[in-house]
């Protein structure tokens, strides 16, 4: 397995759990390595997520660390299987950042995706023409990366039609609805697409209007992924230096931001009326 494949978010999650269990049991890296017939350096790389642990090694570690809770054992063994499992997203390792490949994996596993967007419509809800306009405006992307990025987003959108799709809550700052990405016709088609998506039972669109004033995320857009066990909930935000994942206790800060923004936003029926009014003005 190459280094790009090994250093994934899921490998890091598994490694962190194994490190915490080892430290709780009072064992050294060397002692843990001896039990699974590996050196301490290998155990350290597993715990760092650099080297993906194989399921038999994880099973041996759980026995060594005295983990008897069936639910936790099953969860960690499931995560160990995920570390080695290939998905469609792995085909984008050469063209896109590892952060975005990890993003597709997290998105595909989430049971609920809540987002606040202040610049563009979120990728899951974009039309092709709209995403082409967004991608073309990125100044440091090559034509290959732009083409790959569009194909990547379109493939991600397949989760919208899964038999058990995630619940999606998209809160959009009003400015997003007025910015003519690709021109008026592209924006109009995009907003009509939003209205169609909002009719689905698992998609909720809210608008944060200008008149609501200052809001709880002046730093910009972010997402909160509520995950099923054994995965931790995770928040994500883009920065000029690349995407950032926030886990553990820090996710609560983003959940609180969402709560305040949701409180100030229009309710879904009012939001649909708001979007429809903008579409009518784009005629």
N, C-alpha and C positions, 0 to 999 in steps of 0.2 A: 504494500500500500504506500502511495507516495505521501509526501509531507502535507500537501494541500488537502488531501482526503482525510488525513489523520487529525489535523487540528480543526475540529469542528466544535460547534457550541455544545452538541450533545455529548461529545467526548469530554469536554471540560466539565459539564454537569456531573457526569458519572465519576470523573476523577475527584471532584470536590467532595462528593458523597463518600467515596472510599477513603479519602484522606481523613475526613472527620471521624469515620468509624475506626480507622487505625489509631488515631490520636486518642480517642475515647477509650480504646482497649489498652493503651499504654505501650504499644509495640513500636519498635523502630522500623525504619525502611528495610534495614538488613534482615531483621527477623521476619518481616512480612515476605520479603523476597525469598528467603530460605524455604518458607512454607510452600510457595508456588514454584519453587525450583528456578528462580530468577534472581538476578542481583538487585541490590537496593536501588541502583540507578534506574533500572527498568521500572520499578515500582514508583519512583519519583516521577518519571516521565508519564506513567499511566495517570498518576494523580494530577499532573499538570494538564492532561488532555493532549499531550504531544504524541503519545503512543496509545492507540486504542486498545483497551483491555478486551481479551477474548472471554466469552461466556464461561468456559471452565475455570479460568483464573478468577473471575469475579465470584463464582460459586465457592471456590476454595477460600477466598478472602472472607466471604460472609461467614463461612464456618469458623475460620480462625478468629474473627472478630466477635463471635458469639451472637450473631444476628439470628434470632429465632422467630421474630414476627413474620408470619407468612406473607402478609400484605406488603411489607417493606422489601422482603426478599424477592417476591415476584416483581415488584416495581423496578428494582435495580437490575434484575436479570432481563426484564423487558428493555430497559434503557441500554443495557449491554448489547442486546441484539440490534437495537436501532443504530448503535455506533457503527456497526459493520454493514448495515443495510444500505443498498444503493437506491437512489430515487432519480426521477427525471432531472431534478435540480443539479445533480452532480455533473451533468453534461455541460454546464455553464461555467465550470471552474476556470477555464482558460480565458473566457471573455469578460466575466464579471467578478466583482470582489467576493471574497469568501463570506464577508458579512451579509451580502445579498443572497448568496446561496443558502446560508444558514437561515436567513429570513424566510425563504420559501418553505424550508423544512418546518420552522416554527408555525408559520401560517397554516400549513397543511395539517398540523396536529391540534391547533387551538380549538376550543369549544366556543369561545366568544372573542371577537376582535372589536375593540372600541378605539375610535380614533378621533383626533381633532386635527383639522387641516386648515391652514391659513393662506396657502399659496396655490395649490393645485388640487383637483379632485383626486382622491386616493386611487392607486393603481388598480385595485380590484374592481372599481366602478367606472373605469375609463373606457371610452370608445377607442377604436383603433386610430381614427383620425386625430383625436385629441392627444393620445399618447405619442403619436408621431410628432406632433407639434411640440410637446413637452420635451421629448428626447432630442429633437433637432436643435433645441435652444441650449443644450448643455455644451459649454464651450470646450471642455477638455476630453470629449469622447470622440473616438475614431468612428468612421462609418460602420465598421464591423461591430463595434460595441453598441452603437445605436440600433442596428438591425437585431443584434442578439438581445438587447434590452427589451425591444418591442415583442419579440417572440417569447421571451421570458415572462413578461407581464400577461400576455394572452394565455399562456399555459397556466399561469397561476390562477387565472379567472375560472378555470374549470372547477374549482372547489365550490363555486356558486351553484352548480347543478349537481353536486354530489347527492347521493341518497340521504345523507345526514350532514348537511352543510353547517358550518359554524354560524352562530348568531353574529350579525354584523351591525354595529352602531357607528355611523359616520356623522360627526358633527362638523359642519362646514361654516367657516367664517363667511360672511356675506361677500367679501371681496373676491372669493373664489368663483362666485357665480357671475361676476361681471368681467373678469379678466378674459379677454378674447384670445385664448390660446388657439392659434390657427385661423383666426377670423370669426366673424359673426355666425356664419353657417356652421362651422365646426362646433362653436360653443352652443348654439341652439340644439344641434343634434345630441350633444353631450348632456345637456340639461333634460332633454326629452328622455334620454336613456336612463338618467337618474330617476325620473318619475316612474318609469316602467319597473326599475329595480325595486323602488320603494313599495310596490304592490306585493312583493314577495313577503311571506310571513316571517322570514328570517333576516330581512334587511330593514333597518330603521335609519331614516335620514332626518337630521335636524339641522336647522340653520341658526347660526349665531348672528343676529342682525346688528348693523352698525349702531343702532340706538341703544343697544345694551351697554355700550361704553367699554371701559377697560375690562379685560378678562384675566383669567388665572394662569394663562400661559403666554406671557409676552415673549418668551424665548422661541415660540413657534410650534410647529406640528409635532405630534407624538402619537404612539400607539400603545395600547395595553392588551396583551394576549393572556386571556385566562385559559390555563392549560389543564387537561385531565391528569390524574396521577399516572406515572410517577414524576411528571415534569413540573418544574416550578413555574409560577406565573412570571411573566417577563414584560418589561416595557422597552420600547425602542424609539429612538429619535435620530433624525439625520442631522449631520453637521457638515460644514465645508471640508472637514478633515476625514469624513467617513461616518458611517452609522455607528451608533453606540447602543449596546444592550444594558439594561439595568435590571438586576434581579434581587431576590430575597426581600429584606425589609424595605428597600428603597422603592419597590414597586408601589407601595402604599402612597407615596407622595404624588405619583402620577394618577393613581385612582382618585385621590382627593382633588386634584386639578380637574379631572373629568367631571366629578360630582358638581363642582362649582360652575363649570362651563355649561354642563347639561341644565343646571338650574336656570341659567340666564338665556339659554337657547329657546327657540320656539318649539312647541310640541310637534310631533310628526305630522298630524293633519294640517296644522298651520304652516309648517315648513313646506309641505307639498303645494299648498296654495301660493306661498311666497315664490317658489321656484316656477310654478306655472305662470305667474304674473310676469316674471322676467322673460320667459319663453315667448309670451304673447307680445312683449315689447320688441322682441328680436325678429318679428315677422317682416 
